[in-house]
């Protein structure tokens, strides 16, 4: 099990700056935080080595690139075959995320698809796997919130509960 990295307030401030715009130079971040660029570079390098920062990617508009349909697919998998089936499904570029879950299903796959036919082909292909017992697909009608940025503040956001 991975344990949380020890971050101080300056590390969190740097991460907040990178969450706002990962293209910001270390010099720009240093200026905004009133520290030296060397300090920012060293902190960022350390957080990259520790795996706190795992990479930098542009946030693309999936619909403009032809990925118009999202679905959440619950999957029941034969006992002892969970990891094997998840790894096989994960190789498909339409699989956005795969999670082990509790409840009726063993895995939850979030997928993005070109259209209904693409989703249909994906689900039928998944059901051909001898270790996939069944699936339950829910089509996403509207994405109300979607944010890959991880909150770095120690305090809950306004309106958030502590529960």
C-alpha positions, -999 to 999 in steps of 0.1 A, spaced: 0 0 0 13 34 -10 15 59 18 10 96 15 41 117 8 51 143 33 44 176 17 49 210 34 30 242 26 55 253 -1 52 219 -18 14 223 -18 16 258 -31 38 247 -60 14 219 -68 -15 243 -68 4 265 -93 10 235 -115 -26 225 -112 -35 259 -125 -11 257 -154 15 230 -157 32 249 -185 43 276 -160 80 279 -158 98 273 -125 108 310 -126 72 321 -130 61 299 -101 90 311 -79 80 348 -86 44 342 -77 54 323 -45 82 347 -36 109 320 -35 139 313 -57 136 294 -90 162 269 -77 140 261 -47 110 255 -70 131 233 -94 145 213 -65 110 208 -50 95 198 -83 123 174 -90 119 158 -55 81 154 -60 87 138 -95 112 113 -80 88 105 -52 60 99 -77 38 127 -63 41 143 -98 37 114 -123 37 134 -155 24 163 -175 -3 161 -201 -25 185 -220 -62 185 -211 -78 177 -244 -114 182 -254 -126 146 -261 -157 156 -280 -137 177 -305 -116 146 -310 -146 124 -317 -151 107 -283 -188 118 -280 -201 90 -257 -191 80 -222 -203 50 -203 -198 34 -169 -197 -4 -172 -200 -26 -141 -184 -61 -147 -188 -93 -128 -157 -115 -132 -151 -152 -124 -134 -158 -91 -96 -156 -93 -96 -139 -127 -101 -103 -117 -66 -89 -124 -62 -110 -157 -95 -96 -171 -89 -61 -159 -54 -61 -176 -69 -73 -208 -96 -47 -208 -71 -20 -199 -52 -25 -232 -82 -11 -251 -77 27 -256 -115 32 -251 -110 22 -214 -105 55 -196 -103 40 -161 -108 6 -144 -115 2 -107 -119 -28 -84 -152 -21 -66 -174 -36 -39 -210 -46 -44 -227 -64 -72 -198 -60 -96 -161 -68 -93 -149 -40 -116 -161 -7 -128 -148 5 -162 -153 40 -174 -150 42 -211 -152 67 -239 -166 58 -272 -171 73 -307 -208 65 -308 -234 38 -298 -221 13 -323 -186 16 -308 -199 11 -273 -219 -19 -285 -189 -35 -301 -168 -29 -269 -194 -45 -246 -200 -75 -269 -163 -81 -272 -159 -79 -234 -187 -103 -229 -169 -128 -252 -142 -132 -225 -149 -165 -208 -142 -150 -174 -167 -121 -178 -199 -133 -163 -220 -103 -170 -220 -65 -174 -242 -36 -166 -238 -5 -188 -249 30 -179 -246 56 -206 -235 91 -194 -260 117 -204 -242 148 -191 -208 152 -174 -216 176 -145 -181 176 -131 -149 161 -144 -115 172 -130 -83 152 -130 -66 177 -107 -60 164 -72 -68 188 -44 -36 197 -26 -50 219 2 -53 204 37 -86 221 42 -118 210 26 -132 233 0 -160 257 9 -193 238 12 -175 204 15 -183 183 44 -158 167 68 -178 134 68 
